[in-house]
Amino acid sequence: MDREALAELLDRPSAACRAARVALRRGGEYRVWDDSRVPAYRLASTYRSRLRNTERRGVETLDLRDTVETLDQLGNEQLALGQVVAPEGAWAFVLFLRPGCAELIACTGVRRR
């Protein structure tokens, strides 16, 4: 997936999508794993745990709670993953995409220490 196509998918009103799009446009590193699929319920479980851990440690996140709720609703649906890392490395974003990368389902960001 090329940078511009991914930036277009990130053109959504959520804080994480806006920040990931800015990071991508400023030259942040990105990667999409379209060839591997993970059931949404497994991702929901993983990211629910990450939500608890980040809250407990006081780590700043963007849209993590909303992402977990969205993944919970998708059950067995298979999703592909992507990642954008801000150029300065301060933020990392995880993208949840429908197979084929035609649609972004959710995006979350975490501030890196």
trRosetta pair geometry for C-beta under 8 A, 3 or more apart (Angstrom, degrees):
i j d omega theta_ij theta_ji phi_ij phi_ji
1 5 5.4 -121 -172 83 88 124
1 6 5.4 97 136 -57 120 100
1 32 4.7 22 26 30 127 150
1 34 7.0 121 -30 -35 111 130
1 82 7.6 -44 52 -108 146 135
1 101 5.3 -102 -81 143 137 165
2 5 5.0 90 61 10 79 105
2 6 7.1 -151 95 -4 39 91
3 6 5.9 -63 -152 39 28 109
3 7 6.3 30 153 -22 66 108
3 24 6.2 169 -162 174 89 103
3 30 6.8 133 -110 41 77 138
4 7 5.5 -51 -146 35 34 115
4 8 6.5 39 153 -22 64 101
5 8 5.7 -51 -154 31 32 113
5 9 6.9 34 149 -18 63 102
5 101 7.7 69 135 133 121 121
6 9 5.6 -51 -153 33 37 113
6 10 6.5 31 151 -15 66 108
6 24 6.2 -141 105 -151 112 155
6 30 6.2 151 113 155 168 158
6 32 6.9 -156 -95 -48 125 129
6 82 7.0 -171 -135 179 123 157
6 84 7.7 157 150 -74 134 118
6 95 7.8 -102 -157 -60 105 176
6 101 8.0 -46 -92 -179 78 126
7 10 5.7 -61 -150 41 33 110
7 11 7.1 53 147 -44 62 91
7 21 5.5 96 -148 -145 74 87
7 24 5.3 -165 -85 106 89 134
7 25 6.0 86 -121 -66 135 89
8 11 5.6 -34 -160 -1 39 119
9 95 7.7 70 115 -161 129 139
9 97 7.4 -1 -179 -109 153 113
9 101 7.3 -76 -71 174 157 84
9 103 7.4 159 -138 -149 108 20
9 104 4.3 125 168 -33 104 118
10 17 4.8 176 -166 -167 74 84
10 18 7.7 162 157 -74 98 21
10 20 5.3 -130 -140 92 140 105
10 21 3.9 177 117 -73 127 97
10 24 6.7 139 24 17 159 144
10 95 7.7 -78 -83 -107 98 127
10 104 6.6 109 -77 -60 48 169
10 107 6.8 64 -124 -66 88 162
11 17 7.5 -124 -21 156 3 120
11 21 6.5 97 -74 -107 53 153
12 17 4.1 -14 61 126 97 171
12 18 7.7 -115 76 -48 59 68
12 104 6.8 -129 -23 85 138 132
12 107 7.5 151 55 16 131 126
13 17 7.3 52 57 61 19 130
13 18 7.5 3 -162 -48 26 110
14 17 4.4 88 62 9 92 105
14 18 6.8 -160 89 -7 47 85
14 62 7.7 123 151 155 96 102
14 63 5.1 43 177 -87 125 150
14 66 7.2 -154 -131 88 131 153
14 107 6.4 157 84 59 135 102
15 18 5.9 -57 -148 37 29 110
15 19 6.2 22 158 -14 65 111
15 62 4.7 -129 106 -160 107 113
15 63 5.8 176 56 -38 89 103
15 109 7.8 -105 116 27 87 123
16 19 5.9 -59 -145 41 29 107
16 20 6.0 28 158 -19 66 110
16 62 3.9 155 -77 117 82 111
16 63 3.9 -95 -11 27 125 127
16 67 7.7 -5 28 -51 166 120
16 93 6.1 143 -178 -132 95 110
16 107 4.4 -176 117 113 115 93
16 108 5.2 -68 -132 -120 162 24
16 109 4.5 -179 -131 -8 92 97
17 20 5.8 -56 -141 39 28 109
17 21 6.1 30 158 -22 64 108
17 63 7.8 30 -16 -3 75 164
17 104 7.4 112 -114 131 118 151
17 107 4.7 120 -75 49 72 145
18 21 5.8 -58 -150 35 27 112
18 22 6.5 27 153 -18 63 105
19 22 5.7 -52 -148 35 33 111
19 23 6.3 34 152 -19 65 106
19 62 6.0 126 26 16 144 177
19 86 7.8 -45 163 -78 94 117
19 91 6.3 -63 152 134 126 166
19 93 7.0 168 98 -74 96 131
19 109 5.6 -32 85 -42 134 165
20 23 5.6 -53 -147 37 32 113
20 24 6.2 34 153 -21 65 106
20 84 4.6 112 -159 58 94 144
20 93 3.9 -174 -98 147 113 178
20 95 7.1 135 -180 -69 161 103
20 107 5.6 -104 2 -179 152 140
20 109 6.4 -157 -58 -73 93 115
21 24 5.7 -53 -146 36 30 112
21 25 6.2 27 156 -15 65 109
22 25 5.8 -59 -145 41 29 108
22 26 6.2 21 157 -14 65 112
23 26 5.9 -64 -146 42 27 106
23 28 3.8 20 156 -23 87 154
23 84 5.3 125 94 146 123 117
23 85 7.2 -140 164 117 135 21
23 86 4.0 -92 -127 -101 121 69
23 87 6.7 -172 -158 -11 74 72
23 91 6.4 -120 -79 76 146 114
23 93 6.8 163 47 -2 147 127
24 28 5.3 -70 -84 52 35 106
24 30 5.8 28 -116 -53 99 138
24 84 5.2 -61 -67 -139 94 137
26 86 7.4 16 70 -157 125 72
26 87 5.2 -103 118 -11 105 130
27 87 5.0 51 80 -89 91 126
28 84 5.3 65 114 179 132 89
28 85 5.4 -170 -175 84 103 48
28 86 5.0 -65 -103 -125 130 22
28 87 4.9 -107 -80 -48 66 64
29 84 7.3 162 87 -154 49 47
29 85 4.7 1 58 50 96 104
29 87 7.9 127 -11 -97 69 51
30 82 6.8 10 -175 176 95 104
30 83 6.5 178 -147 92 55 55
30 84 4.6 -11 -101 -103 96 73
30 85 7.4 -168 -74 18 49 66
31 82 6.5 -176 96 -153 49 67
31 83 5.3 5 54 51 88 94
32 80 6.8 44 179 143 90 120
32 81 7.5 -178 -151 103 55 43
32 82 4.0 -18 -105 -103 75 105
32 83 7.9 -173 -77 21 43 57
32 95 7.3 -42 -107 73 89 129
32 97 7.1 5 -149 17 113 153
32 101 6.0 38 174 -99 149 140
33 36 4.9 -21 153 37 113 104
33 80 6.0 -166 90 -171 65 88
33 81 5.1 8 48 65 109 83
33 82 6.9 -171 17 -82 67 49
34 80 4.7 11 -119 -151 49 156
34 97 7.4 -49 -101 89 82 134
34 99 6.9 108 -165 -150 82 59
34 100 7.0 92 -160 -83 123 12
34 101 5.2 -65 -98 -34 125 112
35 80 7.9 81 16 -125 24 117
36 80 6.9 119 73 -128 56 76
36 81 7.4 -27 82 26 101 97
37 78 3.9 12 177 -178 126 116
37 79 6.6 133 -154 58 73 25
37 80 6.1 -51 -98 -73 64 67
37 99 6.0 -14 -97 -83 119 113
38 42 5.6 -108 173 74 99 123
38 43 5.5 105 116 -52 122 103
38 78 6.9 132 58 -151 23 66
38 79 5.9 -39 64 63 76 80
38 80 8.0 124 18 -100 80 24
38 81 6.8 21 18 -32 124 111
39 42 4.9 89 69 4 87 103
39 43 7.3 -163 96 -3 46 87
39 75 7.7 -55 -179 137 102 47
39 76 5.2 -44 -144 -147 116 50
39 77 7.1 121 -150 66 62 33
39 78 6.1 -45 -88 -92 51 58
39 79 7.7 83 -157 14 11 83
40 43 5.5 -58 -150 41 39 111
40 44 6.1 46 152 -27 71 103
40 71 4.8 -167 -176 -161 92 73
40 72 7.8 -135 142 -44 107 10
40 73 8.0 -54 140 71 145 48
40 74 3.5 -27 109 92 175 117
40 75 6.1 51 65 61 114 24
40 76 7.1 30 34 76 89 2
40 77 4.8 25 -12 61 124 85
40 78 7.7 -124 -27 -79 77 12
40 79 5.5 83 -77 -14 79 121
40 96 7.8 78 -117 -172 89 133
41 44 5.4 -46 -145 31 34 117
41 45 6.6 37 154 -20 62 101
41 71 7.5 157 -88 154 25 89
41 72 7.6 64 -114 -127 64 42
41 74 7.5 -147 -47 85 62 76
41 75 5.6 2 -51 -157 108 34
41 76 6.5 -14 -4 -74 116 45
42 45 5.8 -52 -153 33 33 112
42 46 6.5 31 151 -16 65 107
43 46 5.6 -55 -147 39 34 112
43 47 6.0 18 161 -7 69 112
43 71 5.0 -119 97 -151 102 141
43 79 6.4 -39 -11 55 154 133
43 81 8.0 175 -109 -79 132 112
43 96 6.7 120 159 -115 159 127
44 47 6.3 -64 -140 47 24 99
44 48 6.0 33 157 -28 63 108
44 68 5.8 100 -149 -157 73 66
44 71 3.7 -178 -77 115 86 111
44 72 4.7 123 -141 -71 146 60
44 74 7.7 173 -46 47 121 93
45 48 5.8 -51 -144 30 26 114
45 49 6.8 26 155 -16 59 105
46 49 6.0 -62 -162 35 29 110
46 50 6.5 26 147 -16 66 107
47 50 5.0 -45 -142 38 44 116
47 51 6.3 55 152 -27 66 96
47 64 6.8 -158 177 -165 104 87
47 67 6.1 -83 156 111 153 112
47 68 5.1 -157 109 -88 107 87
47 71 6.4 102 45 25 133 157
47 108 7.1 130 -151 24 133 163
48 51 5.6 -47 -152 29 32 116
48 52 6.8 32 150 -16 62 101
48 68 5.0 110 -79 -144 71 132
49 52 5.8 -52 -153 35 34 110
49 53 6.3 30 151 -16 66 108
50 53 5.6 -56 -144 41 34 112
50 54 6.1 29 159 -17 69 107
50 64 7.0 -121 107 -160 102 130
50 110 7.8 -84 167 -74 122 144
51 54 6.1 -56 -142 38 26 104
51 55 6.3 24 158 -16 62 110
51 61 7.4 -105 -119 45 67 171
51 64 5.1 165 -100 139 92 119
51 65 6.1 105 -139 -83 137 63
51 68 5.7 -42 -34 -41 146 147
52 55 6.0 -61 -149 39 26 109
52 56 6.1 26 156 -20 65 111
53 56 5.8 -56 -144 37 28 111
53 57 6.2 9 162 -2 65 113
53 59 7.8 5 121 25 75 127
54 57 6.0 -65 -141 49 29 99
54 58 7.9 -110 169 58 56 11
54 59 4.1 -87 -151 63 84 108
54 60 8.0 -92 177 46 115 10
54 61 5.2 64 139 -39 156 125
54 64 6.7 65 54 53 149 178
54 110 6.4 -117 -108 -128 144 115
55 58 7.6 32 -176 -71 28 33
55 59 7.9 -70 -45 43 22 75
59 110 6.3 18 144 -164 122 99
59 111 6.1 -164 -177 59 80 90
59 113 7.5 -84 -117 -47 105 103
60 110 7.5 143 91 -157 56 50
60 111 4.1 38 65 2 100 131
61 64 4.0 -9 149 -16 143 128
61 108 6.5 -6 -178 -179 107 101
61 109 6.4 159 -163 86 58 57
61 110 5.1 -19 -107 -101 83 69
61 111 7.3 -120 -72 3 40 78
62 91 7.9 17 4 -150 125 129
62 93 7.9 -31 62 -107 120 94
62 108 6.4 166 83 -161 67 53
62 109 3.8 16 41 48 112 104
62 110 7.7 -139 20 -61 73 34
63 66 4.7 -54 -163 47 78 117
63 67 5.6 88 135 -32 87 97
63 106 7.3 -169 142 -173 121 92
63 107 6.5 48 84 89 145 66
63 108 5.1 -139 89 -107 86 67
63 109 7.0 65 37 17 92 78
64 67 5.6 -54 -148 33 31 115
64 68 6.6 32 155 -20 64 102
64 108 4.6 83 -92 -152 60 130
64 109 7.9 -108 -54 51 86 41
64 110 7.2 58 -71 -74 127 89
65 68 5.9 -53 -152 33 32 110
65 69 6.6 31 151 -17 64 106
66 69 5.7 -56 -151 37 34 113
66 70 6.3 35 152 -20 67 106
66 106 7.1 -175 117 -142 87 116
66 108 7.9 173 64 -88 82 96
67 70 5.7 -55 -148 36 31 112
67 71 6.3 29 155 -17 66 107
67 94 8.0 87 -163 81 160 104
67 96 6.9 137 -156 1 105 135
67 106 4.3 132 -126 161 81 136
67 107 7.1 -122 -91 71 120 18
67 108 4.2 -61 -23 -53 157 119
68 71 5.8 -56 -146 39 30 110
68 72 6.3 40 152 -27 63 104
69 72 5.6 -50 -150 28 31 118
69 73 6.9 29 154 -19 61 104
70 73 6.0 -60 -159 31 32 110
70 74 7.0 28 150 -23 64 110
70 96 7.7 155 104 75 124 147
70 105 6.3 158 149 155 130 94
70 106 4.6 157 77 -69 150 134
71 74 5.8 -60 -154 29 37 114
71 79 7.9 -77 -122 -3 93 158
71 96 6.8 -109 -83 -142 102 169
71 105 7.9 94 -82 130 67 129
71 106 6.7 -85 -48 23 85 153
74 77 4.2 -78 173 37 101 123
74 79 7.3 46 133 -46 156 121
74 105 7.2 15 -71 -166 151 147
77 98 8.0 -51 166 -116 119 81
78 99 6.0 21 104 -42 106 119
79 96 5.1 -4 174 -170 144 88
79 97 6.4 134 -170 64 85 40
79 98 6.8 -63 -121 -96 70 33
79 99 7.5 -142 -130 -45 25 69
79 105 6.3 -73 -124 19 127 149
80 96 7.9 143 75 -161 46 43
80 97 4.6 -35 69 73 94 99
80 98 7.3 14 20 109 95 15
80 99 5.6 116 -28 -98 110 51
80 100 7.9 174 -3 18 141 32
80 101 6.3 -66 73 -68 145 79
81 94 6.5 -32 -160 -169 103 93
81 95 6.7 131 -168 75 51 64
81 96 6.5 -21 -106 -102 65 54
81 97 7.2 174 -88 22 15 89
82 94 7.4 142 78 -166 51 47
82 95 3.6 -16 63 59 101 118
82 96 8.0 -139 27 -50 80 20
82 97 6.0 50 -9 -14 112 124
82 101 7.6 80 -52 -118 130 113
83 92 6.6 -14 -166 -174 103 95
83 93 6.7 150 -156 81 52 59
83 94 5.8 -20 -100 -106 76 57
83 95 6.8 -148 -64 14 27 88
84 92 7.5 163 85 -158 49 49
84 93 4.4 -4 57 56 93 112
84 95 6.9 64 -9 -30 96 114
85 89 6.3 4 167 -114 109 57
85 91 7.5 171 -153 94 49 54
85 92 5.1 -15 -107 -109 78 79
85 93 7.6 -163 -75 22 35 72
86 89 6.3 -133 77 -36 83 10
86 90 5.4 -39 74 49 141 75
86 91 4.3 68 -14 51 128 86
86 92 7.4 -109 4 -68 81 40
86 93 8.0 92 -41 -13 80 99
89 112 6.1 -76 156 71 76 142
90 111 6.3 -26 163 -148 78 79
90 112 6.0 -171 -169 48 25 89
91 109 5.2 1 -174 -174 115 119
91 110 7.1 154 -152 77 67 35
91 111 5.8 -44 -97 -104 73 52
91 112 6.5 -171 -92 1 17 89
92 109 6.8 160 83 -151 38 68
92 110 5.7 -16 61 59 87 85
92 112 5.6 74 -11 -50 101 115
93 107 5.9 5 -178 -175 113 100
93 108 6.8 168 -151 87 66 38
93 109 4.5 -31 -95 -94 81 84
93 110 8.0 166 -86 17 39 62
94 107 7.1 170 84 -151 48 54
94 108 5.5 -6 53 59 93 88
94 109 7.8 177 15 -84 64 37
95 104 6.2 -66 -165 -134 105 104
95 106 7.8 168 -155 90 44 50
95 107 5.2 -11 -107 -105 68 88
96 104 7.3 96 73 -167 56 64
96 105 4.5 -65 109 65 98 107
96 106 4.5 13 45 54 122 85
96 107 7.1 -152 19 -70 77 43
97 101 5.0 9 162 -114 148 61
97 103 6.7 147 -158 83 72 49
97 104 5.7 -44 -101 -106 79 51
97 105 6.3 -179 -102 3 20 89
98 101 7.4 174 72 -84 62 16
98 102 6.1 -45 76 55 113 79
98 103 4.4 28 17 58 122 100
98 105 6.3 117 -43 -47 75 105
104 107 6.5 -3 177 -44 125 104
